[in-house]
Amino acid sequence: MVNPMSSNGPVQQEMENLLRAAFPDANFIVSNDSAKHHGHAGDDGSGESHFSLTIEWAGFAGMNRVARQRAINKALGDLPGQRVHALAIKASAPGES
């Protein structure tokens, strides 16, 4: 699930496409938080530097938090750390709070 209330820029669209490919049947919302960080470190002026991701995927069952974040970062390739300054991740398996 993609956030229907957001206006997706090209970086956010790329993130969503990569997540769909890597985590089939996952429910997720990518939120662009860049406006909250305007003028702060890491703000490159693009309006797409800071994001939050909430993702629920059955494949995360049995994985710890670090393994989940590593899987997400691997799926996103060079986006985190290159074109995205910050990505807050909340990853869970179905049934977890």
N, C-alpha and C positions, 0 to 999 in steps of 0.2 A: 504494500500500500504506500503510495506516495502522497505527501501532504498536498491536498487540493487547494489549500489557501495560499500557497507560496507561488511567487513568480520566479521560476527556475531560470537561472543564468546558465551559460555553457559549462562551467565547472560543476555546478550542482547536477545538471543533466548527465554529464559524464560519470559522476559518482553514482548516480542512480542506475545507469545502464550497467556499470561494472558490478554493482551489488546484485542486480537482478540476474546477471550471468553467473556469478559465483555462488549465490545462495538461492537456488530455485525454491519457489513456494514460501519464501520469507515474507513476513510483514515488516515493513520498515518505513520510517519517516526521516528524511534528511531535512534539517532546518538550517537556514542561513542566518547565522548570528552576527554577521559582520557589522551591521549597523551599531550594535552594542559596543564594538571595539574600534570605532572610527577614531583615528588619531593615535591609537595605542601602538605598541610594538607589534610588528607583524602585519599591520594594516597596509596593504600595498596600493590602496586606492581603487582596486578593481570592484569592490563590493562583494567579493567572494573569497575571503581569506579565513573566516572562522565559521565552523559548522558544528552542529550536534547531530548525532545519529542514534536513533532508537530502533533496534532490530530484534525481532523474535524469529527464530529458525529452529526447526526440530533437530537439525544437524549439530546444534550447540550442546545437546544433551550429553553429559559426561565430560564436557570440556570445562576447564577452569577459566576464570576471567582473563588471564594473560593469554591463554591459547586462543580464546575467542577474539581478542583484540589483534593478535598476530595474524589470524586468518583474515580478518577484515582489512588490516593494513596491507597484507599480501594481495588481496583482491583489488585494492585501490592503486596498487603500483606506486608510481612516483607522485601521485597527488599529495598525500600527506608529507609535509616537509619540503616539498618543492613548490607547488602551486597553492597549497592549502597550509596556512600557518598553524591552525589549531583545529583539532577534531575531537570533540567529546563523544565518547561511545558508551552506550548502555545496551548491552547484548544479553539476551536471555533465550532459554528454550521454552517452549509452551508449558504452561503450568507453573512456571517460576514467577515470583513476585518481583 
